[in-house]
Amino acid sequence: VPLVESGGGSVQAGESLRLSCAGTGSTFSRETIAWYRRSPGEERELVAAINSDGTTNYAGSVKGRFSISRDNARNTVYLQMNRLKPEDTASYFCNSPVGGNIVSRPWGRGTQVTVSS
């Protein structure tokens, strides 16, 4: 079952957005959940990931600006995006990586983030 992304929108550079990734099932709390993004004509890239124990990692381009967190009681992972830049414009997706480029769930619809200068 795909995860469901929400929270995207159109903002000005320097503003913030918080994305949500909602899952179902009893395994959610035990999964690593990652946020990815894809811009037109570009490959999908991993933005941030959070493990079941709460440890996190970030792409260099967002480190210090984005923060990933999870609320297992709500089966939800959040991506707080601060000091947004036009180059953050993309469709954002979440999924559960299991190794390399392999993910365990079908891809969802994503949520669009547009940052204007």
SULCORJO-V227629 format. One record per residue. N is the residue number from 1. RES is the residue in one letter. OMEGA is omega in whole degrees, -180 to 180 (NA if undefined). NEAR is the number of other ideal C-beta (glycine too) atoms within 8 Angstrom. Layout:
BEGIN
n: {N,N}
res: {RES,RES}
omega: {OMEGA,OMEGA}
near: {NEAR,NEAR}
END
This chain:
BEGIN
n: {1,2,3,4,5,6,7,8,9,10,11,12,13,14,15,16,17,18,19,20,21,22,23,24,25,26,27,28,29,30,31,32,33,34,35,36,37,38,39,40,41,42,43,44,45,46,47,48,49,50,51,52,53,54,55,56,57,58,59,60,61,62,63,64,65,66,67,68,69,70,71,72,73,74,75,76,77,78,79,80,81,82,83,84,85,86,87,88,89,90,91,92,93,94,95,96,97,98,99,100,101,102,103,104,105,106,107,108,109,110,111,112,113,114,115,116,117}
res: {V,P,L,V,E,S,G,G,G,S,V,Q,A,G,E,S,L,R,L,S,C,A,G,T,G,S,T,F,S,R,E,T,I,A,W,Y,R,R,S,P,G,E,E,R,E,L,V,A,A,I,N,S,D,G,T,T,N,Y,A,G,S,V,K,G,R,F,S,I,S,R,D,N,A,R,N,T,V,Y,L,Q,M,N,R,L,K,P,E,D,T,A,S,Y,F,C,N,S,P,V,G,G,N,I,V,S,R,P,W,G,R,G,T,Q,V,T,V,S,S}
omega: {-179,172,-176,-179,176,174,180,179,178,-178,175,176,-179,-180,-175,172,173,177,177,178,-175,179,175,175,-175,-178,-172,-176,-179,-177,163,179,-179,171,177,173,179,175,179,178,-178,174,174,180,178,-178,-177,179,177,-180,-179,180,177,177,-172,168,-171,168,-178,-176,-177,-177,-179,178,-178,178,179,179,180,174,-175,178,179,-177,-175,172,-177,170,176,-176,-180,178,-178,-179,178,-180,172,179,-176,165,-177,-178,171,179,-178,-179,-180,178,-177,179,-176,177,-172,-175,172,177,176,-177,-177,176,-173,173,179,-179,180,-177,NA}
near: {7,7,13,9,15,8,9,12,8,5,12,7,10,5,8,9,11,9,16,10,14,10,13,6,7,4,6,11,9,5,10,10,15,13,16,12,13,11,8,3,3,8,4,8,9,10,13,15,12,13,8,7,4,7,6,9,5,10,9,5,5,12,8,3,8,12,7,14,8,11,9,7,4,6,11,10,14,12,15,10,13,8,6,14,7,8,6,11,8,10,10,16,13,14,13,11,12,7,4,3,4,7,9,8,9,5,8,11,5,11,11,9,17,9,15,8,5}
END
